[in-house]
Amino acid sequence: FLALTNPCCLSETVAAGKAWRLVSAEAVEIAWRVRSLQFFDDEECTSPIPAAPNQTGQAFATEASEMTGAEYTFALQSPRGWESADTCAPGECHLGFAWENPVAVRCLILHQGETGFHAPAITLQRRDDASQEWKDTVSWRGLGGGRLKLAISCPAAPAVDFADVSGCKVDGPQHQECNVRCQKGYGTLEPKMSCVNGAWYTPQCLPLGSLVRLVPEEPATLAPYWVVLHAQLFSSADCSAPIAMEGTAISSGEYVIKYASYHPRSMHGLWSMLAGLQVLPGSWARALCQRGAPRGRPVPGTPLVRAKIGRFRLGRGEGCHGALAAEGKPRAMRG
C-alpha cells in the first residue's frame, strides 16, 4: 500500500526553491541506484524544468560509487546514473539539483534500481535563498524499483477510449480510484483506474478476442527461470500462415539485470514482424513461474490483429509447438 505523509504541506500552490533534492526516507539495503531523474513544474509531468549540469545549475548528491555521479542522472541518454557508495540509513542519502533561479517542482520521473538498490520511501525537499535549511514538501512510501512517476497531487482524471468513467473516490490529494466500464464489444483486464502518488494508471478497453497470451501448465514450478528466445503465432495448423503482429508485446514481468533487457519486445521472430522492422535477436525471461498463473499483471498495449489462433511456435523447437527453455508445457489463452 502506498501511503502519503505530510498531507498538511500539499496544495496546488507549491513554494519555489533554488535547490531541490530527493532523500531516502527508509533504509536502502545494498545501495541506492538512480538511473535518471527529471523534474517538472506541472502535475502531469509534461513541462520539464531544464536541469543541465554546468549550464542551468549544478547536480549534487551524497558520495557516489565508482563510475557513477549525480550529473549522469540528468543526462537522460547516459546509462551510468548515480549510485550511493554504501547502504543508506533513513535520511542519510540524497540526490538533487541546484538552479540559478528559483523553480517550483510539482512532478518528477525517477528511474531507480530494483530490489536492494531502490529507496522504498522518498522525501522531496526544497531550499530557498533566505535559509540553508531543507524543508519537506512531500514524502512517498511503498515505492518499488524501476521507472516511477510521482506528483504533488492528482491532475484531472483522464478519459479512457471506448469506456465510461464514473464513481471516482478521493483519498487525499494524491490518491483516487474510479470505475471503468468498457463499451459493448470491448473489454479490459481490470475495470478501474487509479491515481497513485499523483500519477494516473488507466486500463485499455480492447476489442474482445484481441489479447493473446501463453501460460505455463507443466511443471508446477519453472525454476530458476522461464526463458523464451523467440515466439510466433499462426492461424493455420501447420504453421504456414503467420499472424501479422500489429500490436505490443506483454508479459507478467521480466527478469531484471543491470545492463540487459529481457522485455518481451526483445524476442526475435514474433516481434520482428512488427511493421516490417528488423529486430535484433533477444529473449524474454522471468524468474520462478507457477503453473497456470503467471506472476504479476499483464499490461496490454495496442491490440493484436484479430485472427484465429491455430498453432504457436515457442523457443527453438522445429515443430509447430516448439520447445521451452525450461521444458514447460504452455497453453494458449485468449482475451
C-alpha contacts under 8 A as a table, 3 or more apart, distances in Angstrom:
res1	aa1	res2	aa2	distance
1	F	142	G	6.08
2	L	140	W	7.29
2	L	141	R	5.52
2	L	142	G	4.70
2	L	143	L	7.04
2	L	196	V	7.38
2	L	197	N	7.45
3	A	140	W	6.62
3	A	141	R	5.41
3	A	142	G	6.72
4	L	7	P	6.77
4	L	138	V	7.81
4	L	139	S	6.29
4	L	140	W	5.63
4	L	141	R	6.58
4	L	174	Q	7.65
4	L	197	N	7.76
5	T	138	V	6.71
5	T	139	S	5.53
5	T	140	W	6.99
6	N	9	C	5.76
6	N	10	L	7.45
6	N	137	T	7.72
6	N	138	V	5.93
6	N	139	S	6.84
7	P	10	L	5.48
7	P	138	V	7.43
7	P	172	G	7.78
7	P	173	P	7.86
9	C	137	T	6.19
9	C	138	V	6.94
10	L	14	V	7.74
10	L	137	T	7.14
10	L	138	V	6.99
10	L	152	I	6.70
10	L	153	S	7.57
10	L	173	P	7.42
11	S	14	V	6.68
11	S	152	I	7.60
11	S	153	S	7.44
11	S	173	P	7.81
12	E	152	I	7.82
12	E	153	S	7.33
14	V	104	A	6.09
14	V	105	V	7.33
14	V	106	R	7.09
15	A	104	A	6.16
16	A	102	P	5.57
16	A	103	V	4.99
16	A	104	A	4.30
16	A	105	V	7.47
16	A	126	R	7.82
16	A	128	D	7.27
17	G	20	W	6.86
17	G	102	P	4.70
17	G	103	V	5.50
17	G	104	A	6.42
17	G	126	R	5.64
17	G	127	R	5.26
17	G	128	D	4.44
17	G	129	D	7.40
18	K	98	A	5.73
18	K	99	W	5.17
18	K	100	E	6.57
18	K	101	N	5.71
18	K	102	P	4.09
18	K	103	V	6.08
18	K	126	R	7.53
18	K	127	R	6.26
18	K	128	D	5.45
18	K	129	D	6.87
19	A	96	G	7.35
19	A	97	F	5.78
19	A	98	A	4.04
19	A	99	W	6.02
19	A	102	P	7.55
19	A	126	R	5.67
19	A	127	R	5.23
19	A	128	D	6.83
20	W	96	G	5.57
20	W	97	F	5.72
20	W	98	A	6.47
20	W	105	V	7.90
20	W	124	L	7.25
20	W	125	Q	5.69
20	W	126	R	4.42
20	W	127	R	6.47
21	R	94	H	6.46
21	R	95	L	5.37
21	R	96	G	3.77
21	R	97	F	6.38
21	R	124	L	5.94
21	R	125	Q	5.41
21	R	126	R	6.50
22	L	94	H	5.42
22	L	95	L	5.33
22	L	96	G	6.04
22	L	122	I	6.31
22	L	123	T	5.63
22	L	124	L	4.83
22	L	125	Q	6.38
23	V	91	G	5.85
23	V	92	E	7.36
23	V	93	C	5.79
23	V	94	H	4.34
23	V	95	L	6.75
23	V	122	I	5.57
23	V	123	T	5.13
23	V	124	L	6.57
23	V	125	Q	7.50
24	S	27	A	6.98
24	S	28	V	7.53
24	S	88	C	7.16
24	S	89	A	7.56
24	S	90	P	5.68
24	S	91	G	5.25
24	S	92	E	6.67
24	S	93	C	5.65
24	S	94	H	6.40
24	S	119	A	5.84
24	S	120	P	7.94
24	S	121	A	6.19
24	S	122	I	4.92
24	S	123	T	6.57
25	A	90	P	4.74
25	A	91	G	5.28
25	A	119	A	7.53
25	A	120	P	7.78
25	A	121	A	4.98
25	A	122	I	4.94
25	A	123	T	5.92
25	A	139	S	7.75
26	E	89	A	6.63
26	E	90	P	4.38
26	E	91	G	7.20
26	E	119	A	6.64
26	E	120	P	6.31
26	E	121	A	5.34
26	E	122	I	7.36
27	A	87	T	7.63
27	A	88	C	5.48
27	A	89	A	4.51
27	A	90	P	4.96
27	A	119	A	7.02
27	A	120	P	7.76
28	V	31	A	6.07
28	V	32	W	6.16
28	V	87	T	5.73
28	V	88	C	4.95
28	V	89	A	6.58
28	V	90	P	7.92
28	V	116	G	6.46
28	V	117	F	6.69
28	V	118	H	6.34
28	V	119	A	5.45
28	V	120	P	7.46
29	E	87	T	5.83
29	E	88	C	7.16
29	E	116	G	4.89
29	E	117	F	6.84
30	I	86	D	6.78
30	I	87	T	4.98
30	I	88	C	7.82
30	I	116	G	5.15
30	I	117	F	5.82
31	A	83	E	6.53
31	A	84	S	5.48
31	A	85	A	6.84
31	A	86	D	5.35
31	A	87	T	4.67
31	A	88	C	6.66
31	A	116	G	6.80
31	A	117	F	5.04
31	A	118	H	7.35
32	W	83	E	5.46
32	W	84	S	5.29
32	W	86	D	7.96
32	W	87	T	7.08
32	W	88	C	7.05
32	W	112	Q	7.61
32	W	113	G	7.05
32	W	116	G	7.83
32	W	117	F	4.81
32	W	118	H	5.17
32	W	119	A	6.37
33	R	81	G	7.46
33	R	82	W	5.90
33	R	83	E	4.23
33	R	84	S	6.61
33	R	112	Q	5.51
33	R	113	G	4.97
33	R	117	F	5.37
33	R	118	H	6.10
34	V	37	L	7.34
34	V	73	T	6.73
34	V	81	G	5.72
34	V	82	W	5.27
34	V	83	E	6.17
34	V	110	L	7.40
34	V	111	H	5.83
34	V	112	Q	4.18
34	V	113	G	6.14
34	V	118	H	7.72
35	R	72	Y	7.91
35	R	73	T	5.63
35	R	79	P	6.77
35	R	80	R	6.63
35	R	81	G	4.16
35	R	82	W	6.30
35	R	110	L	7.87
35	R	111	H	5.40
35	R	112	Q	5.71
35	R	113	G	7.31
36	S	72	Y	7.49
36	S	73	T	4.12
36	S	74	F	6.04
36	S	75	A	7.47
36	S	76	L	6.03
36	S	81	G	5.99
36	S	110	L	5.97
36	S	111	H	5.26
36	S	112	Q	7.31
37	L	73	T	5.55
37	L	74	F	5.85
37	L	76	L	7.82
37	L	108	L	7.22
37	L	109	I	5.86
37	L	110	L	4.71
37	L	111	H	6.53
38	Q	48	P	7.08
38	Q	49	I	7.68
38	Q	51	A	7.75
38	Q	74	F	6.66
38	Q	108	L	5.58
38	Q	109	I	5.33
38	Q	110	L	6.65
39	F	45	C	7.83
39	F	48	P	5.88
39	F	49	I	5.64
39	F	51	A	7.93
39	F	105	V	6.30
39	F	106	R	7.82
39	F	107	C	6.16
39	F	108	L	4.47
39	F	109	I	6.71
40	F	43	E	7.67
40	F	45	C	5.35
40	F	46	T	6.92
40	F	47	S	5.38
40	F	48	P	4.20
40	F	49	I	5.14
40	F	105	V	5.71
40	F	106	R	6.07
40	F	107	C	5.07
40	F	108	L	5.68
41	D	45	C	7.27
41	D	47	S	5.95
41	D	48	P	6.50
41	D	49	I	6.41
41	D	103	V	7.69
41	D	104	A	5.81
41	D	105	V	4.88
41	D	106	R	5.01
41	D	107	C	6.42
42	D	45	C	5.65
42	D	46	T	6.71
42	D	47	S	6.10
42	D	105	V	7.46
42	D	106	R	5.27
42	D	107	C	6.13
43	E	46	T	7.95
43	E	106	R	5.38
43	E	107	C	5.26
43	E	151	A	5.68
43	E	152	I	6.62
43	E	153	S	6.51
43	E	154	C	6.91
43	E	155	P	5.93
43	E	198	G	7.46
44	E	47	S	7.96
44	E	107	C	7.00
44	E	151	A	7.66
44	E	155	P	6.38
44	E	199	A	7.55
45	C	48	P	6.89
45	C	106	R	7.93
45	C	107	C	5.47
45	C	108	L	6.47
45	C	109	I	7.54
45	C	149	K	7.99
45	C	151	A	7.81
49	I	103	V	7.87
50	P	56	T	6.90
51	A	55	Q	7.96
51	A	56	T	5.92
51	A	57	G	6.76
51	A	74	F	6.61
51	A	97	F	7.20
51	A	99	W	7.57
52	A	55	Q	5.34
52	A	56	T	5.36
52	A	57	G	6.53
52	A	58	Q	7.56
52	A	74	F	6.81
52	A	75	A	7.63
53	P	56	T	6.37
53	P	57	G	5.48
53	P	58	Q	4.85
53	P	59	A	5.87
53	P	71	E	6.20
53	P	74	F	7.61
54	N	57	G	5.58
54	N	58	Q	5.82
55	Q	58	Q	7.85
56	T	99	W	5.93
56	T	100	E	6.33
57	G	97	F	7.02
57	G	98	A	5.43
57	G	99	W	4.35
57	G	100	E	5.61
58	Q	71	E	7.84
58	Q	97	F	5.71
58	Q	98	A	5.24
58	Q	99	W	6.70
59	A	70	A	5.64
59	A	71	E	5.32
59	A	74	F	7.88
59	A	95	L	7.85
59	A	96	G	5.93
59	A	97	F	4.38
59	A	98	A	6.37
60	F	70	A	5.56
60	F	71	E	7.35
60	F	95	L	6.01
60	F	96	G	5.48
60	F	97	F	5.95
60	F	98	A	7.67
61	A	64	A	7.47
61	A	69	G	7.96
61	A	70	A	5.77
61	A	93	C	7.52
61	A	94	H	5.40
61	A	95	L	4.24
61	A	96	G	6.21
62	T	84	S	6.82
62	T	93	C	5.77
62	T	94	H	5.78
62	T	95	L	6.83
63	E	84	S	6.00
63	E	85	A	5.74
64	A	68	T	6.14
64	A	69	G	5.74
64	A	70	A	7.61
64	A	82	W	6.42
64	A	83	E	5.45
64	A	84	S	4.64
64	A	85	A	4.85
65	S	68	T	5.86
65	S	69	G	7.62
65	S	82	W	7.59
65	S	83	E	5.59
65	S	84	S	5.58
65	S	85	A	4.19
65	S	86	D	7.71
66	E	85	A	7.75
67	M	80	R	7.18
68	T	72	Y	7.03
68	T	80	R	5.63
68	T	81	G	5.74
68	T	82	W	4.81
68	T	83	E	6.16
69	G	72	Y	5.62
69	G	73	T	7.42
69	G	80	R	7.72
69	G	81	G	6.29
69	G	82	W	4.63
69	G	83	E	7.15
70	A	73	T	5.68
70	A	74	F	7.52
70	A	81	G	6.87
70	A	82	W	5.23
70	A	95	L	6.78
70	A	96	G	7.66
71	E	74	F	5.70
71	E	75	A	6.76
71	E	81	G	7.68
71	E	82	W	7.82
72	Y	75	A	4.97
72	Y	76	L	7.50
72	Y	78	S	6.24
72	Y	79	P	7.88
72	Y	80	R	6.10
72	Y	81	G	4.69
72	Y	82	W	6.50
73	T	76	L	6.49
73	T	78	S	7.58
73	T	80	R	7.52
73	T	81	G	4.43
73	T	82	W	6.04
75	A	78	S	5.51
76	L	79	P	7.97
78	S	81	G	6.90
84	S	87	T	7.13
84	S	88	C	7.69
84	S	93	C	7.32
88	C	91	G	7.72
88	C	92	E	5.63
88	C	93	C	5.73
89	A	92	E	5.23
89	A	93	C	7.41
90	P	93	C	7.73
91	G	94	H	7.66
99	W	102	P	6.64
99	W	103	V	7.58
102	P	128	D	7.49
105	V	108	L	7.61
106	R	151	A	5.83
106	R	152	I	5.33
106	R	153	S	7.95
107	C	149	K	7.46
107	C	150	L	5.72
107	C	151	A	4.07
107	C	152	I	6.15
108	L	149	K	5.99
108	L	150	L	5.45
108	L	151	A	6.35
109	I	147	R	7.15
109	I	148	L	5.69
109	I	149	K	4.60
109	I	150	L	6.38
110	L	146	G	7.99
110	L	147	R	5.68
110	L	148	L	5.15
110	L	149	K	6.44
110	L	150	L	7.84
111	H	145	G	7.51
111	H	146	G	5.23
111	H	147	R	4.08
111	H	148	L	6.07
112	Q	117	F	7.41
112	Q	118	H	5.65
112	Q	119	A	7.88
112	Q	145	G	5.60
112	Q	146	G	5.21
112	Q	147	R	6.46
112	Q	148	L	7.99
113	G	116	G	7.70
113	G	117	F	4.72
113	G	118	H	4.85
113	G	145	G	5.28
113	G	146	G	5.86
114	E	117	F	5.30
114	E	118	H	5.68
114	E	144	G	7.30
114	E	145	G	4.31
114	E	146	G	6.14
114	E	256	V	7.66
115	T	118	H	6.35
115	T	144	G	7.91
115	T	145	G	6.58
117	F	145	G	7.73
118	H	144	G	7.12
118	H	145	G	5.60
119	A	122	I	6.49
119	A	143	L	7.11
119	A	144	G	7.70
119	A	145	G	7.84
120	P	141	R	6.08
120	P	142	G	5.40
120	P	143	L	4.53
120	P	144	G	6.07
121	A	139	S	7.13
121	A	140	W	5.53
121	A	141	R	4.16
121	A	142	G	6.08
121	A	143	L	5.96
122	I	139	S	5.59
122	I	140	W	5.38
122	I	141	R	6.57
123	T	136	D	6.83
123	T	137	T	7.46
123	T	138	V	5.84
123	T	139	S	4.12
123	T	140	W	6.40
124	L	136	D	6.08
124	L	137	T	5.57
124	L	138	V	5.50
124	L	139	S	6.16
125	Q	134	W	6.02
125	Q	135	K	5.28
125	Q	136	D	4.47
125	Q	137	T	5.42
125	Q	138	V	7.42
126	R	134	W	5.60
126	R	135	K	5.39
126	R	136	D	6.68
126	R	137	T	6.99
127	R	131	S	6.97
127	R	132	Q	6.41
127	R	133	E	6.19
127	R	134	W	4.98
127	R	135	K	6.33
128	D	131	S	5.91
128	D	132	Q	7.12
129	D	132	Q	7.31
136	D	139	S	7.75
138	V	152	I	7.20
140	W	143	L	7.16
140	W	197	N	6.92
145	G	148	L	7.86
149	K	197	N	7.71
149	K	198	G	7.91
149	K	199	A	6.14
150	L	197	N	5.40
150	L	198	G	5.87
150	L	199	A	6.21
151	A	154	C	7.05
151	A	174	Q	7.47
151	A	197	N	6.03
151	A	198	G	4.45
151	A	199	A	6.35
152	I	173	P	7.67
152	I	174	Q	6.77
152	I	197	N	7.56
152	I	198	G	6.01
153	S	173	P	4.97
153	S	174	Q	4.58
153	S	197	N	7.36
153	S	198	G	4.65
154	C	157	A	7.87
154	C	173	P	6.19
154	C	174	Q	5.10
154	C	175	H	6.90
154	C	176	Q	7.63
154	C	195	C	6.39
154	C	197	N	7.62
154	C	198	G	4.14
154	C	199	A	6.19
154	C	200	W	7.36
155	P	198	G	7.15
155	P	199	A	7.76
157	A	200	W	7.43
158	P	200	W	7.78
159	A	165	V	7.32
160	V	163	A	5.56
160	V	164	D	7.16
160	V	165	V	7.32
160	V	202	T	7.21
160	V	203	P	7.56
160	V	204	Q	7.15
160	V	205	C	7.77
161	D	204	Q	7.31
161	D	205	C	6.81
162	F	182	C	5.95
162	F	183	Q	5.52
162	F	186	Y	7.35
162	F	205	C	6.12
163	A	180	V	6.42
163	A	181	R	5.39
163	A	182	C	4.16
163	A	183	Q	5.30
163	A	205	C	6.75
164	D	180	V	5.81
164	D	181	R	5.24
164	D	182	C	6.45
164	D	183	Q	7.39
165	V	168	C	7.97
165	V	178	C	6.56
165	V	179	N	5.72
165	V	180	V	4.75
165	V	181	R	6.54
166	S	178	C	5.92
166	S	179	N	5.31
166	S	180	V	6.65
167	G	178	C	5.48
167	G	179	N	5.69
168	C	176	Q	6.77
168	C	177	E	5.45
168	C	178	C	3.99
168	C	179	N	6.65
169	K	176	Q	5.53
169	K	177	E	5.33
169	K	178	C	6.32
170	V	173	P	7.57
170	V	175	H	6.21
170	V	176	Q	4.49
170	V	177	E	6.78
171	D	174	Q	7.38
171	D	175	H	5.10
171	D	176	Q	5.69
172	G	175	H	5.58
172	G	176	Q	7.56
173	P	198	G	7.47
174	Q	195	C	6.73
174	Q	196	V	6.18
174	Q	197	N	5.02
174	Q	198	G	4.35
174	Q	199	A	7.76
175	H	194	S	7.36
175	H	195	C	5.11
175	H	196	V	5.13
175	H	197	N	6.34
175	H	198	G	6.49
176	Q	194	S	5.64
176	Q	195	C	4.87
176	Q	196	V	7.06
177	E	192	K	7.07
177	E	193	M	5.78
177	E	194	S	4.33
177	E	195	C	6.22
178	C	192	K	5.64
178	C	193	M	5.32
178	C	194	S	6.36
179	N	191	P	6.24
179	N	192	K	4.49
179	N	193	M	6.51
180	V	191	P	4.86
180	V	192	K	4.77
180	V	193	M	6.71
181	R	191	P	6.23
181	R	192	K	7.97
182	C	186	Y	5.71
182	C	187	G	5.72
182	C	188	T	7.20
182	C	191	P	7.75
182	C	205	C	5.80
183	Q	186	Y	5.69
183	Q	187	G	7.71
183	Q	205	C	7.97
185	G	207	P	5.99
185	G	208	L	5.92
186	Y	205	C	5.53
186	Y	206	L	5.15
186	Y	207	P	4.46
186	Y	208	L	5.22
187	G	204	Q	8.00
187	G	205	C	5.06
187	G	206	L	5.49
187	G	207	P	6.48
187	G	208	L	5.92
188	T	191	P	6.17
188	T	203	P	6.65
188	T	204	Q	6.00
188	T	205	C	4.95
188	T	206	L	6.33
189	L	203	P	7.54
190	E	203	P	6.77
191	P	203	P	7.17
192	K	202	T	7.36
192	K	203	P	6.97
193	M	200	W	7.22
193	M	201	Y	5.76
193	M	202	T	4.71
193	M	203	P	6.32
194	S	200	W	5.68
194	S	201	Y	5.37
194	S	202	T	6.75
195	C	198	G	5.72
195	C	199	A	5.11
195	C	200	W	4.14
195	C	201	Y	6.12
196	V	199	A	5.36
196	V	200	W	6.44
196	V	201	Y	7.58
204	Q	300	P	7.06
204	Q	301	G	7.58
206	L	210	S	6.80
206	L	211	L	7.73
206	L	303	P	6.35
207	P	210	S	5.65
207	P	303	P	7.44
208	L	211	L	7.64
208	L	335	G	6.46
209	G	212	V	7.67
209	G	306	R	6.70
209	G	334	R	6.10
209	G	335	G	5.08
210	S	303	P	5.47
210	S	304	L	5.31
210	S	305	V	6.41
210	S	306	R	5.34
210	S	334	R	7.44
210	S	335	G	6.30
211	L	300	P	7.62
211	L	303	P	6.08
211	L	304	L	6.20
211	L	334	R	5.85
211	L	335	G	4.67
212	V	304	L	7.71
212	V	332	A	7.28
212	V	333	M	5.81
212	V	334	R	4.51
212	V	335	G	5.87
213	R	250	I	7.98
213	R	251	S	7.99
213	R	332	A	6.02
213	R	333	M	5.32
213	R	334	R	6.46
214	L	330	P	6.02
214	L	331	R	5.58
214	L	332	A	4.61
214	L	333	M	5.95
215	V	291	R	7.68
215	V	292	G	5.66
215	V	293	A	6.77
215	V	294	P	6.42
215	V	330	P	5.36
215	V	331	R	5.42
215	V	332	A	6.45
215	V	333	M	7.16
216	P	219	P	7.77
216	P	289	C	7.88
216	P	290	Q	7.65
216	P	291	R	5.51
216	P	292	G	5.47
216	P	293	A	7.57
216	P	294	P	7.58
216	P	328	G	6.15
216	P	329	K	5.69
216	P	330	P	4.19
216	P	331	R	6.26
217	E	220	A	6.75
217	E	291	R	4.75
217	E	292	G	5.03
217	E	328	G	6.92
217	E	329	K	5.49
217	E	330	P	5.56
217	E	331	R	6.71
218	E	221	T	7.40
218	E	291	R	6.18
218	E	328	G	5.00
218	E	329	K	4.95
218	E	330	P	7.25
219	P	222	L	6.33
219	P	291	R	6.65
219	P	327	E	7.96
219	P	328	G	5.78
219	P	329	K	7.30
220	A	290	Q	5.95
220	A	291	R	4.64
221	T	288	L	6.67
221	T	289	C	5.72
221	T	290	Q	4.71
221	T	291	R	5.85
222	L	225	Y	6.13
222	L	226	W	6.00
222	L	287	A	7.93
222	L	288	L	5.49
222	L	289	C	5.09
222	L	290	Q	6.51
222	L	291	R	7.75
222	L	326	A	6.48
222	L	328	G	7.20
223	A	226	W	6.93
223	A	287	A	6.69
223	A	288	L	4.84
223	A	289	C	6.94
223	A	326	A	7.69
224	P	287	A	5.66
224	P	288	L	5.45
225	Y	285	A	6.44
225	Y	286	R	5.40
225	Y	287	A	4.23
225	Y	288	L	5.50
225	Y	289	C	7.32
225	Y	326	A	7.21
226	W	285	A	5.49
226	W	286	R	5.35
226	W	287	A	6.37
226	W	288	L	7.13
226	W	289	C	6.88
226	W	324	L	7.86
226	W	325	A	6.72
226	W	326	A	5.66
227	V	283	S	7.02
227	V	284	W	5.78
227	V	285	A	4.34
227	V	286	R	6.71
227	V	324	L	7.22
227	V	325	A	5.50
227	V	326	A	6.76
228	V	231	A	7.37
228	V	267	M	7.46
228	V	283	S	5.68
228	V	284	W	5.18
228	V	285	A	6.29
228	V	314	L	6.83
228	V	315	G	5.27
228	V	324	L	6.62
228	V	325	A	6.48
229	L	267	M	5.92
229	L	268	H	6.82
229	L	282	G	6.45
229	L	283	S	4.32
229	L	284	W	6.40
229	L	314	L	7.57
229	L	315	G	5.09
229	L	316	R	7.05
230	H	267	M	4.84
230	H	268	H	4.77
230	H	269	G	5.43
230	H	270	L	6.63
230	H	282	G	7.56
230	H	283	S	6.42
230	H	314	L	6.01
230	H	315	G	5.37
230	H	316	R	7.33
231	A	267	M	6.96
231	A	268	H	7.09
231	A	269	G	5.81
231	A	270	L	5.04
231	A	271	W	7.93
231	A	312	F	7.38
231	A	313	R	5.55
231	A	314	L	4.54
231	A	315	G	6.44
232	Q	242	P	7.15
232	Q	243	I	7.88
232	Q	269	G	6.21
232	Q	270	L	4.45
232	Q	312	F	5.71
232	Q	313	R	5.17
232	Q	314	L	6.66
233	L	239	C	7.98
233	L	242	P	5.96
233	L	243	I	5.84
233	L	270	L	7.21
233	L	309	I	6.84
233	L	310	G	7.81
233	L	311	R	6.24
233	L	312	F	4.47
233	L	313	R	6.48
234	F	237	A	7.53
234	F	239	C	5.48
234	F	240	S	7.12
234	F	241	A	5.40
234	F	242	P	4.26
234	F	243	I	5.28
234	F	309	I	5.87
234	F	310	G	5.69
234	F	311	R	5.25
234	F	312	F	5.83
235	S	239	C	7.36
235	S	241	A	5.69
235	S	242	P	6.37
235	S	243	I	6.37
235	S	307	A	6.74
235	S	308	K	5.31
235	S	309	I	4.64
235	S	310	G	4.49
235	S	311	R	6.57
236	S	239	C	5.46
236	S	240	S	6.15
236	S	241	A	5.47
236	S	242	P	7.75
236	S	309	I	7.37
236	S	310	G	4.92
236	S	311	R	6.47
237	A	240	S	7.74
237	A	310	G	5.07
237	A	311	R	5.54
237	A	320	C	7.97
238	D	241	A	7.99
238	D	311	R	7.40
238	D	320	C	6.75
239	C	242	P	6.75
239	C	310	G	7.86
239	C	311	R	6.26
239	C	312	F	7.33
239	C	313	R	7.97
239	C	320	C	5.91
243	I	305	V	7.72
243	I	307	A	7.31
244	A	273	M	6.56
244	A	274	L	7.26
244	A	305	V	6.98
245	M	248	T	7.95
245	M	270	L	7.08
245	M	271	W	6.86
245	M	273	M	6.24
245	M	274	L	5.56
245	M	275	A	7.93
245	M	304	L	5.94
245	M	305	V	6.52
246	E	274	L	6.00
246	E	275	A	7.04
246	E	302	T	7.62
246	E	303	P	7.32
246	E	304	L	5.50
246	E	305	V	5.89
247	G	274	L	7.61
247	G	301	G	6.74
247	G	302	T	4.67
247	G	303	P	5.11
247	G	304	L	4.67
247	G	305	V	7.21
248	T	265	R	7.52
248	T	300	P	7.29
248	T	301	G	5.05
248	T	302	T	5.43
248	T	303	P	6.91
248	T	304	L	7.28
249	A	264	P	5.63
249	A	265	R	5.32
249	A	271	W	7.51
249	A	300	P	7.82
249	A	301	G	7.29
250	I	264	P	6.26
250	I	265	R	7.80
250	I	298	P	5.92
250	I	299	V	5.93
250	I	300	P	6.01
250	I	301	G	7.33
251	S	254	E	7.13
251	S	263	H	8.00
251	S	264	P	6.43
251	S	297	R	7.71
251	S	298	P	5.17
251	S	299	V	7.05
252	S	294	P	5.93
252	S	295	R	5.62
252	S	296	G	4.75
252	S	297	R	5.16
252	S	298	P	4.76
252	S	299	V	7.68
253	G	263	H	7.86
253	G	286	R	6.74
253	G	295	R	7.35
253	G	296	G	6.19
253	G	297	R	7.55
253	G	298	P	7.44
254	E	262	Y	5.85
254	E	263	H	5.82
254	E	264	P	7.57
254	E	284	W	6.73
254	E	285	A	5.58
254	E	286	R	4.76
254	E	287	A	7.66
255	Y	262	Y	6.06
255	Y	263	H	7.99
255	Y	284	W	7.81
255	Y	285	A	5.37
255	Y	286	R	4.59
255	Y	287	A	6.05
256	V	260	A	7.49
256	V	261	S	6.98
256	V	262	Y	6.97
257	I	260	A	5.69
257	I	261	S	7.20
261	S	266	S	7.44
262	Y	266	S	6.47
262	Y	282	G	7.55
262	Y	283	S	5.82
262	Y	284	W	4.53
262	Y	285	A	5.67
263	H	266	S	5.64
263	H	267	M	7.88
263	H	283	S	7.55
263	H	284	W	5.64
263	H	285	A	7.72
264	P	267	M	5.74
264	P	283	S	7.02
264	P	284	W	5.05
265	R	271	W	6.28
265	R	284	W	7.95
266	S	271	W	7.53
266	S	279	V	7.80
266	S	280	L	7.74
266	S	281	P	7.06
266	S	282	G	4.74
266	S	283	S	5.55
266	S	284	W	6.66
267	M	270	L	7.00
267	M	271	W	6.25
267	M	272	S	7.86
267	M	281	P	6.42
267	M	282	G	4.79
267	M	283	S	4.55
267	M	284	W	6.13
268	H	271	W	6.02
268	H	272	S	5.79
268	H	279	V	6.60
268	H	280	L	6.69
268	H	281	P	4.69
268	H	282	G	5.66
268	H	283	S	7.02
269	G	272	S	5.20
269	G	273	M	6.81
270	L	273	M	5.83
270	L	274	L	7.85
271	W	274	L	5.55
271	W	279	V	7.42
272	S	276	G	7.06
272	S	277	L	5.91
272	S	278	Q	5.58
272	S	279	V	4.96
272	S	280	L	7.97
273	M	276	G	5.38
273	M	277	L	6.43
273	M	278	Q	7.68
274	L	277	L	5.74
286	R	289	C	7.11
289	C	293	A	7.64
289	C	294	P	6.01
289	C	295	R	6.54
290	Q	293	A	5.80
290	Q	294	P	6.33
290	Q	295	R	7.31
291	R	294	P	7.39
294	P	297	R	7.99
300	P	303	P	7.38
309	I	312	F	7.77
311	R	320	C	6.28
311	R	321	H	6.85
312	F	320	C	6.01
312	F	321	H	5.75
312	F	322	G	7.71
313	R	317	G	7.28
313	R	319	G	7.33
313	R	320	C	5.17
313	R	321	H	5.06
313	R	322	G	4.96
313	R	323	A	7.89
314	L	317	G	6.82
314	L	321	H	6.66
314	L	322	G	4.98
314	L	323	A	5.95
314	L	324	L	6.45
315	G	322	G	6.04
315	G	323	A	5.29
315	G	324	L	5.18
315	G	325	A	6.45
316	R	322	G	6.29
316	R	323	A	6.12
316	R	324	L	7.56
317	G	320	C	7.68
317	G	321	H	7.28
317	G	322	G	3.71
317	G	323	A	4.76
317	G	324	L	7.90
318	E	322	G	5.86
319	G	322	G	5.13
323	A	327	E	6.46
323	A	328	G	7.83
324	L	327	E	4.69
324	L	328	G	5.71
324	L	329	K	7.53
325	A	328	G	7.68
